[in-house]
């Protein structure tokens, strides 16, 4: 019953997390598009009102006219009711952390720890995982505050943050199971994104609003920092998403240089995102879209595909594989594999994911899941804790394709 309830918790948290993430990312992408698509107003009326940028848009059968004021409008007092975009960010982080807790922290010995990577206790792994989230924010925030307002600050901060992300990715893959390491890196960047909203963007906006309502000249540092962190968040978005998605693919997370795979995937995402960000500004200025960044990111992805491609088998190996593939596997063969590699976590007393495989009837009942998870997706055993071989996965495949016999 406990495993059943955890699975429901997992599903519902994941559902809410995806919904809130869509809301946050969607609004973030829209405001980046809006900010980079603004043109200087041409009418004297808008200029007289203090409008710094305008954009006309058509959508849903109607026309929209967006105006941006850098300070309070000249033609009216600042309204009491203002729309604040922050609950999407907070809800995404809270549901994501809850899901991370249920999946990884609650089952640390299974999901966080891979003793072939780093042999330590579940408690130490949990403490280190939480430390990653906190440490990344403080170091990232320190880099931004120390170098952000200096000459070429954006370039220096970008280089420093990139170097730290590379180091953190390498370190995570030296300490945690591959699947957990990819999630960990995505989670630490996502934590910084939400912390940007909570600690920098929203407090700065509140101070500006308070100063304007008090008739004071707002401190420009708040707008500068808020803009900087907002830009960082839009570049972080695609790297975070690919880090979260890629952990579902064992051939990505289990390789020797998995940290480099993760870095290249995230960098490709950031490059592709840059082309879309720059496209909006180029459209306003009448310049060509700098698609070369997206091309470079796509080429990087293609290079990773080629790099990770399995080596072609020799003629002898091909012949042996064809001969083996033509021979169906029987119950005795698959039973030996399942007993050695799967029953440890799927038995009468421990039933991970509500799956038990210790009898012929149960193995037949869950044959489709065993085939998909062990032979097709190769996600099980988790972190390959029982060191299942490709030959043993092939036994499961041939047994299933033969009709999954149990006699």
N, C-alpha and C positions, 0 to 999 in steps of 0.2 A: 504493500500500500504506500509506503514512503517513497519508493522509486516512482510509482504511478503519479503521486502528487507532485513530485519534483519535475516530472516530465510536463505536466500541465503548467506548472509555474514557469518552466523554461519556455514553453510555447507562448503563453500569454505575455510574459515579459519581452520576448523577442518581437512579438506582434506590436506591442505598444512602442518598443524602442524604434522599430522601423518606421512607424507612423510619425513619431515625434522627430526622428531624423529627417524624414522627407520634408516635414514642415520647416525645420531649421535650415536645412540645406537649400530648400526652395526659396525661402525668403532671403537667405544670404546671397544666393546667385542672382536673385532679382535686384537686390539693392546694389550689387556690384555692377550689374548691367545698367541700372538706372544712373548710378554715379558716373560711369564712364561714357554714357550716351548723352549727357547733358550738354547743351550748347548755350552760349551766351545769349540772353534775351535780346531780341531786336526791337520790340515795341517800347516806346517811352513809358507807357503805363507800367509795364513790368519792371523796368529799370527804376522807376520812381518808387515802386513798392519795396525795392531792395532785393529783387530776385537775382540770384547769382547764376542760375542755370535752369533751363527748361527742356522738356522733352515731350513731343507729341507721339502718341501710340494709338494703334487701332487694335481692338480685341473684342471678341464676343458681340460683334455687331455695333459697337460704339467706339467713340474716340475718348482718349484720356489725355489730359494735359497736366504733367507733373512739374512743379516748381520747387526749387531748392533755395533756402535761405541759409546763409552761413551764420547769421545772427538773427535776432528777433525781427519780424516784419516791421517795416516803417509805417505801414498803413493801419495797423491795429495792434492792440496789446497781445502779448503771447497768451494763447488760450490756456485755460485751466486744465482741460482734458487733452492729454497728449498720448499718442500710441507709442508704447515701448516694446521693442522686440527683444525679449530675453527669456520668456518662459519656454519657448521652443528649445533654446539651448539648454536650460536647466533640466527640463524634462528628458531630453535626450541623454544627458550625462547620468542623471539619476537612474533611469531605466537601464542604461548600459552598464553602470556599475552594479546594479542589482543582478543583472544577467551574468556578469562576470563573477560575482560572488557565488551564485547558484551553480554555475558550470565549473568554475576553476578553483575558487578559494574553498568552497565547501567540499570539493573532491580533489584537494591538492595532491594527495599521494598518487592519484590516477592521472590527473590532467596536467598538473604543473611539473611534476617530477618525472624525469627520465634518467634513471641511474646510469645509463650508458653515456649521457651527456654530462651530468653533474650529480654526484651521489651526496644528497643531503636530506634533511628531514622535511616533512610536509610543513611544519611550523616555520622553519627557516625560509622555505620557498614562498610562503604566504607573506611573511614580513618583507622579503625582498621585492615581491610583486607590488605591494603597497608602496614600498620605498621608491620604486621606479616611477610611479605616478606622481608622487610628491616631489622627488628630486628633479625630474624633468621640468616641472613647472618653475621651480625656483631658479634653476640654471638658465632656462630659456628667458624668464622674466629679467634675470640679472643681465644677460647679454643685451636685451632690448634697452634696458634703462641705462646701461653703461655706455653703449655705442650708438644708440638710436638717434640721438640729437647731434652727433658729431658730423664732421665733413664726410661725405659718402657713407653716411650712417646706414642707409637701407642696404647697401651692398655689403658692408662689413657685417651687419646683423644677419643677412641672408647666408653669407659664407659661414659664419660662426654657428648658426642654428643647423645648417646642413651638416657640418662636421660633427656636431654633437649628436644629431640623429643617426649618422653613420656609426658612431661609437656605441650609442645605446643599442642599435640593432645588433651589432656584433656581440656586445656583452649579453644581451638577452638570449641570443642563440647559444652562448656558452654556458648559460645557467639553467634555462628552462627547456622543457620538451619543445620540439620544433613548432608544433601547432600552437602551444601556449605562447611561445616567443613572438610569433607573428601577431597574435592578438594583443600581447603586452605592448608592443611598439605602437600599434594602432590606438590602444587605449591611452597610452601616455600622451600621444599627440592630441587625441580628442579631449583629454583632460585639460591640456594647455589651451585648447580652443575655447572650451567652456569657461575656464578660469579667466581668459582674456575678457569675456563678456562680463563675468561677475566682479572681477577685481579692477578692471581698467576701463572698459568701454562704458558700461552703465554708470559707475560712480562718476566718471568724467562728465558724462552728459548731464547727470543730476547737478553737478557743481556749476556747469555752464548755465543751465536753466535757472538755478537759484541766483546766480550773479546777474543774469539778464532781468529777472523779475525785481531784483533790488536796484536796478538802474545802474549797475556797474559794468565796466568793460570786461568781458570774459577773458580768462587766461587762455591764450592760444595753445598752451601745452596740452590741454585736455583734448582738443580737437586733433592735434597732431598725433598724440599717442593712440587715440581711438581709431583714427584712420589707419595708422600703421598696423595695429593689431587686427583690424578688420581685413586688411589686405592679406596678412599672414593666414588668417582663418580660411580665406577662399583658396589659397594655395595648399593648405593642409588637407582640404576636403578629399580630393581624389586619392592621395596617399593613404589617408585613414581608411577609406572605403576598400581599397585594394588589399590593405593589410588585413582587414576583417574578413574579406571574402576568401583570400588565398589560403587561409588556414584549413579550408575544407578539402584541399587537394594535397594528398600525401606526397606526391612526387615533387611538390614545391618546398614543403617544410622539412623534409627528412634528409635532404642532401647534405653533403659535407660543407659546402659553402652556402648554406641556406640564408645566412645573413646578407650575403652579397646579392642573392636573388631578390630578397625583400627590398634592399636599397634601390636596386635597379627598377623594380616595379613601381616603387613610390616616386622615384625621380621621373620616370616616364609619365606618370600621372600628373605631376607638377608641371612638366613641360607642356603637356597637352592642355592643361587648364590655362596656362599662360597665353596660349594662342587665342583662346576664347575670351579671356579678359582683355587682351590687347585689341581684339577685333572690334569691340564696342567703341573704343577711343578712335581707332583708325577710321571707322565708319563716319564718325562726327567730323574728323579732320579731312576726310576725302582722300585718305591714303589707302594703300593696299593692306590687306590683312596679313600679319606676319605668321603665315601658316608653317614656316620653317621649324618653329618650336614643336608644333604638333607632329610634323614629319620626323623630327629627331626623336621625339618620344615614342612614336610608332616604330621607328627603326630599332630603338632600344628594346622594345618588346619583342620584335622579330629576332633580334640577336639572342635574347634569353631563350626563346623557343628553340633556336638552333643549338644553343649551348646545352640545354637540358635534354635534347633528343637522345634516346637510347642508341648505343652503338649498334650498327647492323650486325646480325649474327653471321657466323661463318657458314660455309656450305654444309659442313658436318653438323653444326648445331641446328640448322634449318631442317635437315633431313631427320634428325632425332626428334625435333619438335613436331614435325608433321606426323611422324610415326606415333608419337605419344598422343597428339591431339586426336588422332583417328581412333585411339583406344579409349572407350568409356571407362570411367572410374566407378568402382563398386562401393557398396556401403562400408565394407571392412576398411578400405583405404581411407575414405573420408572420415570414418569414425576415429581412426588413429590420429589424423590431423586435428580434428576437433577436440579430442580428449587432451592432446598435448598443448594446443595453442589457444583454445577458446573456452573450454569448460572452467578454467580457473576463475573467470569472471561471470560465467553463465551456467550456474549449477542450482541445486536444490535450495541452498542457503543464500547464495548471492546471485541476484538476477539483474545485472546492469541493463538498463533500458527495457526492463520487464521481459527479457529474453533468457530462457533456460534451454540448454542444449544437451543435457546429460542423459537423455533417453532418445531412442529411435523416433518415437512419436513426436517429441518436441523438436528434434532436428528437422523432421519432415515438415512440421508446422511452420518453422521459421526458415525454411530452405531459401526462399526468395531473399530474405534479409541477409542471410549468411553469404549468399552468392554476390549480392550487390556490394556489401560492405567489405568483404574479404577478397573477392576475386575481381570485381569490376572497379570500384572506387579505391580499393586498397587502403581504406581508413582504419580497418580493424585487423588485428588487435591494436588498441589505442597506443600510439607512439611505438608500435611494434614491440610492445613490452615482452612478448613471448618469442620474439625473433622468428616469426614465420618466414619461410623462404618462398621464392617465386614458384618453385616446383610444387610446394604444398598449396599455394593459391591455385595453381593450375589443376591440382587434384579436385579442389572444391568446384572449380569451373566445369571440369569434365563430368563430375558426378551430377551436378545440377542439370547440365545440358543433356545428360542421359535419362533425365526424368526424376532425379533425386530419389533413387531406390533406397529402401531401408530393410531389405532382406537379401 
